[in-house]
Amino acid sequence: MNKISNAFTNLEQHDSALFYAEKAIPYIRYVNTKYKASILSDISASYFNQNYMHEAQRYVIQSLETCPTSHAYYILGIIYLEQGKGDEALALWRKAAETGTPELRAETMLWTADLKKERGEYRESAELMAKAEALKDSISRAKDTENMLRLQADIRHADTERKAGERLAAIVVVAVLVATVLVVLSVYYRKRAGKAKRRLAEIGKLADKYRQRIDELSSSKVENERVINRLKRKMETLRRERAAIIGRGLKLCEDIKGGGTVTTLKREDFEAAVEYCRTMWPEAVNEIESGYKRLTPYNTFFLLLPVIGIADNDIPHAMNMSPGAVRTAKYRLKGKRSVTA
């Protein structure tokens, strides 16, 4: 249940993440101490993302009582910050930074820098921001180096196989793997494309087909008038369907701009909103879709909020998230940036 909850969290579907997190609660007593602490922290994060601060604090404290971890210190620090307990938050982030991963240390620096800035400690805030960015650059370079070393090791291994007379077998294996990957990617990206986007493309193709057929029949209009009228009716149906999708997206965007939230929206609603934005701001949508990897319609809509006209301080209300959860969502989306973005 916890793994399913984490999967939904990564997809930014926080209501579903909390649903499965709560399902995991009765089984916590059956797992070992270290894993129990991790599950409790994840449950706390799920409550936090839905702005249930009391429950979030309750479960993260249970996690710390079970087995103190840097992740739990980090979460409790954010909760305290939301409660206005800045000094307590700073103390917890210092503890998180002592044993946390480089990524977690960079994130605690950014939170601390924001708090220092709010208190007017601009110099310290700027220094922390610079350190955090430097650490992130270091992490990125380390990952690049690790990937390069792995690639070099793979090359040496392939060379060894070639010298051992296994070149043909290696080529066959690689070919099969590449073909498999291409098939999987093809299926994945076909599934990934939104229903609304696919349907609009189909509508365009059908409309072109009907328009071409009408042109062909127009040379002998008297004999083919019935067929032409039928094709025109089909084209009108397609135009209405396209207008319905775009109109639905327009209404949703206007509702959000008017102070509404995404609480009751479903995947197809986000798809329609994105397609409306594609009609109004094609360059912005293209920049987002080409600049990030594996975006869901929810992710894309989240990134389009400023384009729609939602101010930064209104995003938490629009997305039904706490300010901390919005910051976390932005941080996670940074990890989906394309290499060429």
C-alpha positions as a Markdown table, in Angstrom:
| # | Residue | x | y | z |
|---|---|---|---|---|
| 1 | Met | 0.0 | 0.0 | 0.0 |
| 2 | Asn | 2.8 | 2.4 | 0.9 |
| 3 | Lys | 4.5 | 1.8 | -2.5 |
| 4 | Ile | 1.3 | 2.5 | -4.3 |
| 5 | Ser | 0.9 | 5.7 | -2.2 |
| 6 | Asn | 4.4 | 6.8 | -3.1 |
| 7 | Ala | 3.7 | 6.1 | -6.8 |
| 8 | Phe | 0.6 | 8.4 | -6.7 |
| 9 | Thr | 2.7 | 11.0 | -4.9 |
| 10 | Asn | 5.2 | 11.0 | -7.7 |
| 11 | Leu | 2.4 | 11.5 | -10.1 |
| 12 | Glu | 1.2 | 14.5 | -8.0 |
| 13 | Gln | -2.1 | 12.7 | -7.4 |
| 14 | His | -2.2 | 13.5 | -3.7 |
| 15 | Asp | -5.7 | 12.5 | -2.9 |
| 16 | Ser | -5.1 | 8.9 | -4.2 |
| 17 | Ala | -1.7 | 8.9 | -2.4 |
| 18 | Leu | -3.4 | 9.7 | 0.9 |
| 19 | Phe | -6.1 | 7.1 | 0.3 |
| 20 | Tyr | -3.5 | 4.3 | 0.0 |
| 21 | Ala | -1.4 | 5.7 | 2.8 |
| 22 | Glu | -4.3 | 5.4 | 5.2 |
| 23 | Lys | -4.9 | 1.8 | 3.9 |
| 24 | Ala | -1.3 | 1.0 | 5.1 |
| 25 | Ile | -1.8 | 2.3 | 8.6 |
| 26 | Pro | -3.3 | -0.9 | 10.2 |
| 27 | Tyr | -0.3 | -3.0 | 8.9 |
| 28 | Ile | 2.5 | -0.8 | 10.3 |
| 29 | Arg | 2.9 | -2.8 | 13.5 |
| 30 | Tyr | 3.9 | -5.9 | 11.4 |
| 31 | Val | 7.0 | -4.4 | 9.8 |
| 32 | Asn | 10.5 | -3.9 | 11.3 |
| 33 | Thr | 11.5 | -0.8 | 13.1 |
| 34 | Lys | 13.5 | 0.9 | 10.2 |
| 35 | Tyr | 10.9 | 0.2 | 7.6 |
| 36 | Lys | 8.2 | 1.3 | 10.0 |
| 37 | Ala | 9.8 | 4.7 | 10.5 |
| 38 | Ser | 10.0 | 5.1 | 6.8 |
| 39 | Ile | 6.3 | 4.3 | 6.2 |
| 40 | Leu | 5.3 | 6.6 | 9.0 |
| 41 | Ser | 7.2 | 9.5 | 7.4 |
| 42 | Asp | 5.6 | 8.8 | 4.0 |
| 43 | Ile | 2.1 | 8.8 | 5.7 |
| 44 | Ser | 3.0 | 12.1 | 7.3 |
| 45 | Ala | 4.0 | 13.5 | 3.9 |
| 46 | Ser | 0.7 | 12.4 | 2.4 |
| 47 | Tyr | -1.3 | 14.2 | 5.0 |
| 48 | Phe | 0.9 | 17.3 | 4.7 |
| 49 | Asn | 0.4 | 17.4 | 0.9 |
| 50 | Gln | -3.4 | 17.5 | 1.5 |
| 51 | Asn | -2.9 | 20.2 | 4.2 |
| 52 | Tyr | -3.9 | 18.0 | 7.2 |
| 53 | Met | -1.3 | 19.4 | 9.5 |
| 54 | His | -2.4 | 17.7 | 12.7 |
| 55 | Glu | -2.3 | 14.2 | 11.3 |
| 56 | Ala | 1.0 | 15.0 | 9.5 |
| 57 | Gln | 2.6 | 16.1 | 12.7 |
| 58 | Arg | 1.2 | 13.1 | 14.6 |
| 59 | Tyr | 2.7 | 10.5 | 12.2 |
| 60 | Val | 6.1 | 12.1 | 11.7 |
| 61 | Ile | 6.6 | 12.3 | 15.5 |
| 62 | Gln | 5.7 | 8.6 | 15.7 |
| 63 | Ser | 8.4 | 8.0 | 13.0 |
| 64 | Leu | 11.0 | 9.9 | 15.0 |
| 65 | Glu | 10.1 | 8.0 | 18.1 |
| 66 | Thr | 10.4 | 4.7 | 16.2 |
| 67 | Cys | 13.8 | 5.5 | 14.5 |
| 68 | Pro | 15.0 | 9.1 | 14.0 |
| 69 | Thr | 15.8 | 9.8 | 10.3 |
| 70 | Ser | 16.9 | 12.9 | 8.4 |
| 71 | His | 13.8 | 12.7 | 6.2 |
| 72 | Ala | 11.5 | 12.8 | 9.3 |
| 73 | Tyr | 13.4 | 15.8 | 10.7 |
| 74 | Tyr | 13.0 | 17.5 | 7.4 |
| 75 | Ile | 9.2 | 16.9 | 7.2 |
| 76 | Leu | 8.6 | 18.0 | 10.8 |
| 77 | Gly | 10.6 | 21.1 | 10.1 |
| 78 | Ile | 8.3 | 22.1 | 7.2 |
| 79 | Ile | 5.3 | 21.4 | 9.4 |
| 80 | Tyr | 6.7 | 23.7 | 12.2 |
| 81 | Leu | 7.4 | 26.4 | 9.6 |
| 82 | Glu | 3.7 | 26.2 | 8.5 |
| 83 | Gln | 2.8 | 26.6 | 12.1 |
| 84 | Gly | 5.0 | 29.7 | 12.5 |
| 85 | Lys | 7.6 | 28.0 | 14.6 |
| 86 | Gly | 10.6 | 29.2 | 12.6 |
| 87 | Asp | 13.3 | 28.5 | 15.2 |
| 88 | Glu | 12.1 | 24.9 | 15.8 |
| 89 | Ala | 12.1 | 24.4 | 12.0 |
| 90 | Leu | 15.7 | 25.6 | 11.7 |
| 91 | Ala | 16.8 | 23.3 | 14.5 |
| 92 | Leu | 15.2 | 20.3 | 12.8 |
| 93 | Trp | 16.6 | 21.1 | 9.4 |
| 94 | Arg | 20.1 | 21.3 | 11.0 |
| 95 | Lys | 19.6 | 17.8 | 12.3 |
| 96 | Ala | 18.3 | 16.6 | 8.9 |
| 97 | Ala | 21.4 | 18.1 | 7.1 |
| 98 | Glu | 23.8 | 16.3 | 9.5 |
| 99 | Thr | 22.9 | 12.8 | 8.2 |
| 100 | Gly | 20.8 | 13.5 | 5.1 |
| 101 | Thr | 21.6 | 12.9 | 1.5 |
| 102 | Pro | 23.2 | 15.7 | -0.6 |
| 103 | Glu | 19.8 | 16.3 | -2.2 |
| 104 | Leu | 18.1 | 16.7 | 1.2 |
| 105 | Arg | 20.9 | 19.0 | 2.4 |
| 106 | Ala | 20.4 | 21.2 | -0.6 |
| 107 | Glu | 16.7 | 21.3 | 0.0 |
| 108 | Thr | 17.1 | 22.2 | 3.7 |
| 109 | Met | 19.4 | 25.0 | 2.7 |
| 110 | Leu | 16.8 | 26.4 | 0.3 |
| 111 | Trp | 14.1 | 26.3 | 3.0 |
| 112 | Thr | 16.4 | 27.9 | 5.5 |
| 113 | Ala | 17.3 | 30.6 | 3.0 |
| 114 | Asp | 13.6 | 31.4 | 2.5 |
| 115 | Leu | 13.1 | 31.7 | 6.2 |
| 116 | Lys | 16.2 | 34.0 | 6.6 |
| 117 | Lys | 14.9 | 36.2 | 3.8 |
| 118 | Glu | 11.5 | 36.6 | 5.5 |
| 119 | Arg | 13.3 | 37.6 | 8.7 |
| 120 | Gly | 15.3 | 40.3 | 6.8 |
| 121 | Glu | 18.6 | 38.4 | 7.1 |
| 122 | Tyr | 19.3 | 38.9 | 3.4 |
| 123 | Arg | 23.1 | 38.3 | 3.4 |
| 124 | Glu | 22.8 | 34.9 | 5.1 |
| 125 | Ser | 19.9 | 34.0 | 2.8 |
| 126 | Ala | 21.9 | 34.8 | -0.3 |
| 127 | Glu | 24.9 | 32.8 | 1.0 |
| 128 | Leu | 22.7 | 29.8 | 1.7 |
| 129 | Met | 21.1 | 30.1 | -1.7 |
| 130 | Ala | 24.5 | 30.1 | -3.3 |
| 131 | Lys | 25.6 | 27.1 | -1.3 |
| 132 | Ala | 22.5 | 25.2 | -2.2 |
| 133 | Glu | 22.9 | 25.9 | -5.9 |
| 134 | Ala | 26.6 | 24.9 | -5.7 |
| 135 | Leu | 25.7 | 21.7 | -4.0 |
| 136 | Lys | 23.0 | 20.9 | -6.6 |
| 137 | Asp | 25.6 | 21.5 | -9.4 |
| 138 | Ser | 28.0 | 19.2 | -7.5 |
| 139 | Ile | 25.3 | 16.5 | -7.3 |
| 140 | Ser | 24.6 | 16.9 | -11.0 |
| 141 | Arg | 28.3 | 16.6 | -11.9 |
| 142 | Ala | 28.7 | 13.6 | -9.7 |
| 143 | Lys | 25.7 | 11.9 | -11.4 |
| 144 | Asp | 27.2 | 12.7 | -14.8 |
| 145 | Thr | 30.6 | 11.2 | -13.7 |
| 146 | Glu | 28.9 | 8.1 | -12.4 |
| 147 | Asn | 27.0 | 7.7 | -15.7 |
| 148 | Met | 30.3 | 8.1 | -17.6 |
| 149 | Leu | 32.1 | 5.6 | -15.4 |
| 150 | Arg | 29.2 | 3.2 | -15.9 |
| 151 | Leu | 29.4 | 3.7 | -19.6 |
| 152 | Gln | 33.1 | 3.1 | -19.7 |
| 153 | Ala | 32.7 | 0.0 | -17.7 |
| 154 | Asp | 30.0 | -1.2 | -20.1 |
| 155 | Ile | 32.4 | -0.5 | -23.0 |
| 156 | Arg | 35.2 | -2.4 | -21.4 |
| 157 | His | 32.9 | -5.3 | -20.7 |
| 158 | Ala | 31.7 | -5.4 | -24.3 |
| 159 | Asp | 35.3 | -5.3 | -25.5 |
| 160 | Thr | 36.2 | -8.2 | -23.3 |
| 161 | Glu | 33.3 | -10.2 | -24.8 |
| 162 | Arg | 34.4 | -9.3 | -28.3 |
| 163 | Lys | 37.9 | -10.6 | -27.6 |
| 164 | Ala | 36.5 | -13.7 | -26.1 |
| 165 | Gly | 34.8 | -14.6 | -29.4 |
| 166 | Glu | 31.3 | -13.7 | -28.1 |
| 167 | Arg | 30.9 | -10.7 | -30.3 |
| 168 | Leu | 28.0 | -12.1 | -32.4 |
| 169 | Ala | 26.1 | -13.2 | -29.2 |
| 170 | Ala | 26.6 | -9.7 | -27.7 |
| 171 | Ile | 25.3 | -8.1 | -30.9 |
| 172 | Val | 22.2 | -10.3 | -30.9 |
| 173 | Val | 21.5 | -9.5 | -27.2 |
| 174 | Val | 22.0 | -5.8 | -27.7 |
| 175 | Ala | 19.8 | -5.8 | -30.8 |
| 176 | Val | 17.0 | -7.7 | -28.9 |
| 177 | Leu | 17.3 | -5.2 | -26.0 |
| 178 | Val | 17.2 | -2.2 | -28.3 |
| 179 | Ala | 14.2 | -3.6 | -30.1 |
| 180 | Thr | 12.4 | -4.3 | -26.8 |
| 181 | Val | 13.2 | -0.8 | -25.5 |
| 182 | Leu | 11.9 | 0.8 | -28.7 |
| 183 | Val | 8.7 | -1.3 | -28.6 |
| 184 | Val | 8.2 | -0.4 | -24.9 |
| 185 | Leu | 8.8 | 3.3 | -25.5 |
| 186 | Ser | 6.5 | 3.2 | -28.5 |
| 187 | Val | 3.7 | 1.7 | -26.4 |
| 188 | Tyr | 4.5 | 4.0 | -23.5 |
| 189 | Tyr | 4.3 | 7.2 | -25.5 |
| 190 | Arg | 1.2 | 6.1 | -27.3 |
| 191 | Lys | -0.4 | 5.5 | -24.0 |
| 192 | Arg | 1.1 | 8.7 | -22.5 |
| 193 | Ala | -0.6 | 10.9 | -25.1 |
| 194 | Gly | -3.8 | 12.4 | -23.6 |
| 195 | Lys | -7.2 | 11.2 | -24.9 |
| 196 | Ala | -8.2 | 14.8 | -25.7 |
| 197 | Lys | -5.0 | 15.4 | -27.6 |
| 198 | Arg | -5.4 | 12.2 | -29.6 |
| 199 | Arg | -9.0 | 12.8 | -30.3 |
| 200 | Leu | -8.3 | 16.3 | -31.6 |
| 201 | Ala | -5.6 | 14.9 | -33.9 |
| 202 | Glu | -8.1 | 12.3 | -35.2 |
| 203 | Ile | -10.7 | 15.0 | -35.7 |
| 204 | Gly | -8.2 | 17.0 | -37.8 |
| 205 | Lys | -7.4 | 13.9 | -40.0 |
| 206 | Leu | -11.1 | 13.0 | -40.5 |
| 207 | Ala | -11.9 | 16.6 | -41.4 |
| 208 | Asp | -9.2 | 16.7 | -44.0 |
| 209 | Lys | -10.4 | 13.4 | -45.4 |
| 210 | Tyr | -14.0 | 14.6 | -45.6 |
| 211 | Arg | -13.0 | 18.0 | -47.1 |
| 212 | Gln | -10.9 | 16.2 | -49.8 |
| 213 | Arg | -13.8 | 13.9 | -50.6 |
| 214 | Ile | -16.2 | 16.9 | -50.9 |
| 215 | Asp | -13.8 | 18.6 | -53.4 |
| 216 | Glu | -13.7 | 15.4 | -55.5 |
| 217 | Leu | -17.5 | 15.1 | -55.6 |
| 218 | Ser | -18.1 | 18.8 | -56.3 |
| 219 | Ser | -17.2 | 18.4 | -59.9 |
| 220 | Ser | -20.5 | 16.5 | -60.4 |
| 221 | Lys | -22.5 | 18.1 | -57.6 |
| 222 | Val | -25.9 | 17.2 | -58.8 |
| 223 | Glu | -25.3 | 13.5 | -58.8 |
| 224 | Asn | -23.3 | 13.5 | -55.6 |
| 225 | Glu | -25.2 | 16.2 | -53.6 |
| 226 | Arg | -26.5 | 13.6 | -51.1 |
| 227 | Val | -23.0 | 12.3 | -50.4 |
| 228 | Ile | -21.6 | 15.8 | -50.1 |
| 229 | Asn | -24.3 | 16.8 | -47.6 |
| 230 | Arg | -23.6 | 13.7 | -45.5 |
| 231 | Leu | -19.9 | 14.5 | -45.4 |
| 232 | Lys | -20.6 | 18.1 | -44.4 |
| 233 | Arg | -22.8 | 16.9 | -41.6 |
| 234 | Lys | -19.9 | 14.7 | -40.4 |
| 235 | Met | -17.6 | 17.6 | -40.6 |
| 236 | Glu | -20.0 | 19.7 | -38.5 |
| 237 | Thr | -20.1 | 17.0 | -35.9 |
| 238 | Leu | -16.4 | 16.9 | -35.7 |
| 239 | Arg | -16.2 | 20.7 | -35.4 |
| 240 | Arg | -18.7 | 20.5 | -32.5 |
| 241 | Glu | -16.8 | 17.8 | -30.8 |
| 242 | Arg | -13.5 | 19.8 | -31.0 |
| 243 | Ala | -15.3 | 22.9 | -29.8 |
| 244 | Ala | -16.7 | 20.9 | -26.9 |
| 245 | Ile | -13.2 | 19.8 | -25.8 |
| 246 | Ile | -11.7 | 23.3 | -26.1 |
| 247 | Gly | -14.8 | 24.9 | -24.5 |
| 248 | Arg | -14.6 | 22.5 | -21.6 |
| 249 | Gly | -10.9 | 23.5 | -21.1 |
| 250 | Leu | -11.8 | 27.2 | -21.3 |
| 251 | Lys | -14.5 | 26.8 | -18.6 |
| 252 | Leu | -12.1 | 25.0 | -16.3 |
| 253 | Cys | -9.4 | 27.6 | -16.7 |
| 254 | Glu | -11.9 | 30.4 | -16.1 |
| 255 | Asp | -13.2 | 28.6 | -13.0 |
| 256 | Ile | -9.6 | 28.4 | -11.6 |
| 257 | Lys | -9.0 | 32.1 | -12.5 |
| 258 | Gly | -12.2 | 33.0 | -10.7 |
| 259 | Gly | -11.0 | 31.4 | -7.4 |
| 260 | Gly | -12.0 | 27.7 | -8.0 |
| 261 | Thr | -9.8 | 24.7 | -7.2 |
| 262 | Val | -8.9 | 21.4 | -8.9 |
| 263 | Thr | -10.4 | 19.3 | -6.1 |
| 264 | Thr | -13.0 | 17.6 | -8.2 |
| 265 | Leu | -11.2 | 17.5 | -11.5 |
| 266 | Lys | -10.3 | 14.3 | -13.2 |
| 267 | Arg | -7.6 | 13.4 | -15.7 |
| 268 | Glu | -9.8 | 14.2 | -18.7 |
| 269 | Asp | -10.5 | 17.6 | -17.2 |
| 270 | Phe | -6.8 | 18.4 | -17.0 |
| 271 | Glu | -6.4 | 17.1 | -20.6 |
| 272 | Ala | -9.1 | 19.4 | -21.9 |
| 273 | Ala | -7.6 | 22.4 | -20.0 |
| 274 | Val | -4.2 | 21.7 | -21.6 |
| 275 | Glu | -5.7 | 21.5 | -25.0 |
| 276 | Tyr | -7.4 | 24.8 | -24.5 |
| 277 | Cys | -4.0 | 26.3 | -23.5 |
| 278 | Arg | -2.5 | 24.7 | -26.6 |
| 279 | Thr | -5.0 | 26.6 | -28.7 |
| 280 | Met | -4.4 | 29.9 | -26.9 |
| 281 | Trp | -0.7 | 29.7 | -26.0 |
| 282 | Pro | 0.9 | 27.0 | -28.3 |
| 283 | Glu | 4.5 | 28.1 | -27.7 |
| 284 | Ala | 4.1 | 27.9 | -23.9 |
| 285 | Val | 2.6 | 24.4 | -24.1 |
| 286 | Asn | 5.2 | 23.2 | -26.5 |
| 287 | Glu | 8.0 | 24.6 | -24.3 |
| 288 | Ile | 6.7 | 22.7 | -21.3 |
| 289 | Glu | 6.1 | 19.4 | -23.1 |
| 290 | Ser | 9.5 | 19.5 | -24.8 |
| 291 | Gly | 11.3 | 20.7 | -21.7 |
| 292 | Tyr | 10.1 | 18.0 | -19.3 |
| 293 | Lys | 10.0 | 14.1 | -19.3 |
| 294 | Arg | 7.0 | 11.9 | -18.4 |
| 295 | Leu | 4.6 | 14.7 | -17.6 |
| 296 | Thr | 1.0 | 13.8 | -16.6 |
| 297 | Pro | -1.8 | 16.2 | -17.7 |
| 298 | Tyr | -1.9 | 17.2 | -14.0 |
| 299 | Asn | 1.8 | 18.1 | -14.1 |
| 300 | Thr | 1.4 | 20.0 | -17.3 |
| 301 | Phe | -1.6 | 22.0 | -16.0 |
| 302 | Phe | 0.4 | 22.8 | -12.8 |
| 303 | Leu | 3.2 | 24.2 | -14.9 |
| 304 | Leu | 0.7 | 26.2 | -17.0 |
| 305 | Leu | -0.9 | 28.0 | -14.1 |
| 306 | Pro | 1.3 | 31.2 | -14.5 |
| 307 | Val | 0.5 | 31.2 | -18.2 |
| 308 | Ile | -3.3 | 31.0 | -17.5 |
| 309 | Gly | -2.8 | 34.0 | -15.1 |
| 310 | Ile | -2.6 | 32.5 | -11.7 |
| 311 | Ala | -0.2 | 34.3 | -9.4 |
| 312 | Asp | 2.4 | 32.4 | -7.4 |
| 313 | Asn | 0.6 | 33.1 | -4.0 |
| 314 | Asp | -2.7 | 31.9 | -5.5 |
| 315 | Ile | -1.4 | 28.5 | -6.7 |
| 316 | Pro | -1.7 | 26.7 | -3.3 |
| 317 | His | -5.5 | 27.6 | -3.2 |
| 318 | Ala | -6.0 | 26.7 | -6.9 |
| 319 | Met | -4.3 | 23.3 | -6.5 |
| 320 | Asn | -5.8 | 22.6 | -3.1 |
| 321 | Met | -2.3 | 22.3 | -1.6 |
| 322 | Ser | -0.4 | 23.9 | 1.2 |
| 323 | Pro | 2.4 | 26.3 | 0.2 |
| 324 | Gly | 4.9 | 23.7 | 1.4 |
| 325 | Ala | 3.4 | 21.1 | -0.8 |
| 326 | Val | 3.5 | 23.4 | -3.8 |
| 327 | Arg | 7.2 | 24.0 | -3.2 |
| 328 | Thr | 7.7 | 20.3 | -3.0 |
| 329 | Ala | 5.8 | 19.7 | -6.2 |
| 330 | Lys | 8.0 | 22.3 | -8.0 |
| 331 | Tyr | 11.1 | 20.7 | -6.6 |
| 332 | Arg | 10.0 | 17.3 | -7.9 |
| 333 | Leu | 9.2 | 18.6 | -11.3 |
| 334 | Lys | 12.7 | 20.0 | -11.6 |
| 335 | Gly | 13.8 | 16.3 | -11.7 |
| 336 | Lys | 11.7 | 15.8 | -14.8 |
| 337 | Arg | 13.5 | 18.5 | -16.8 |
| 338 | Ser | 14.9 | 17.2 | -20.1 |
| 339 | Val | 18.6 | 17.1 | -20.6 |
| 340 | Thr | 18.3 | 19.6 | -23.5 |
| 341 | Ala | 15.9 | 21.9 | -21.6 |
